[in-house]
Amino acid sequence: MYIFILYSSFISNDHAPPQLRYVDRADVSSSAEAERGGAKKSWPEVVGLSVEEAKKVILKDKPDADIFVLPVGSPVTKDFRPNRVRIFVDTVAQTPRVG
């Protein structure tokens, strides 16, 4: 689900129209909750990190997290577990070889 955030210029000389941008609602609500002292629900800042680095960041914010690493597109259950965090990966780290 997406929300819209309206950006406008605060410079008096700038008469450019305000810009409307798409922002992922989960990222906004997670960041806002974390700032208010609530539990964080997503970690967009770990995209592009190694699995081990991502785990460290997530565990720092949520020490009781049960982290599962899965290939992108894996079937997952739809039940909600407040301590489960899924990391989806899709890159090949080494050259595949016969043998």
C-alpha positions in Angstrom: 0.0 0.0 0.0 1.3 3.4 -0.9 0.7 6.9 0.6 1.3 10.2 -1.0 3.6 12.8 0.6 3.4 16.3 -0.7 6.8 18.1 -0.9 6.8 21.8 -1.5 9.5 24.5 -1.5 9.9 26.8 1.4 12.1 29.3 -0.5 10.1 32.4 -1.2 11.7 32.9 -4.6 10.9 29.4 -5.8 7.5 29.3 -7.5 7.8 25.7 -8.6 4.7 23.6 -8.0 4.8 21.1 -5.2 5.8 17.6 -6.0 3.8 14.5 -5.1 5.9 11.3 -4.5 5.0 7.7 -3.7 6.3 6.4 -0.4 5.8 2.9 0.8 3.5 3.1 3.8 5.3 0.3 5.7 8.5 2.3 5.6 7.0 5.5 6.8 5.0 3.9 9.6 7.9 1.9 10.7 10.2 4.9 10.9 7.6 7.0 12.6 6.9 4.3 15.2 10.6 3.8 15.9 11.0 7.6 16.4 8.1 7.5 18.9 9.7 4.7 20.8 7.5 2.0 19.3 8.7 -1.3 17.8 10.1 -1.1 14.3 8.3 -3.2 11.7 10.5 -3.0 8.6 14.2 -2.2 7.7 14.5 -0.6 4.3 18.0 0.5 5.2 19.4 -3.1 5.0 18.5 -3.5 1.3 21.9 -4.1 -0.5 23.7 -5.3 2.7 25.0 -8.8 3.2 22.7 -11.2 5.1 24.9 -11.1 8.1 25.1 -7.3 8.2 21.3 -7.2 7.8 20.8 -9.6 10.6 23.0 -7.4 12.9 21.0 -4.3 12.1 17.6 -6.1 12.7 18.8 -7.7 15.9 20.0 -4.4 17.2 16.5 -3.0 16.8 14.6 -6.1 17.7 16.8 -8.5 19.8 14.0 -11.1 20.1 13.6 -11.4 16.3 13.4 -14.9 14.7 15.1 -14.2 11.4 14.5 -16.4 8.4 16.5 -16.1 5.2 14.5 -17.2 2.1 15.0 -17.0 -1.7 12.8 -14.3 -3.3 9.5 -15.8 -4.4 9.5 -18.5 -1.8 6.0 -19.5 -0.6 5.4 -18.3 2.9 2.6 -18.7 5.4 0.1 -15.8 5.9 0.0 -16.1 9.7 1.4 -13.1 11.6 4.1 -13.7 14.2 5.4 -10.6 15.9 8.9 -11.9 16.4 9.4 -13.3 12.8 11.4 -11.3 10.3 11.9 -12.6 6.8 14.9 -11.6 4.7 14.4 -12.4 1.0 17.6 -12.8 -1.1 18.1 -13.4 -4.8 21.8 -12.9 -5.7 24.3 -15.5 -6.5 27.4 -15.0 -4.4 29.9 -17.3 -6.2 30.2 -18.9 -9.6 28.2 -22.1 -9.8 30.5 -25.1 -10.7 30.0 -28.7 -11.5 31.3 -31.1 -9.0 
